């Protein structure tokens, strides 16, 4: 399940990403991956209606929090990765607690960007 979320080394013939450069470590931020798992006892229109009533679409993510990626994982829900300043973690958590619960169950995973390091390791090991 997690393999589809990990972006490590690309094959030599793969098209390179045009994503902005990665923010260097030590800038006071971290990546936070959040699984927003659908409540499968409800159809999607009911989930979206509840999220709207609870203010999810206005509240999440909080202003100024960078969305690094936001994917739909079929049969599960959504996977969102945010770049979060360490001092704003509580704000992100509260946005989820007050607006997402009921439509989603949630899981949180602090993560870090390993893509460049993995590519360097791959290059070294292929010499």
Beta strands, then each sheet from edge to edge (+ up, - down):
strand 1: 29-38
strand 2: 66-73
strand 3: 77-85
strand 4: 104-111
sheet 1: 2+ 3- 1+ 4-
end
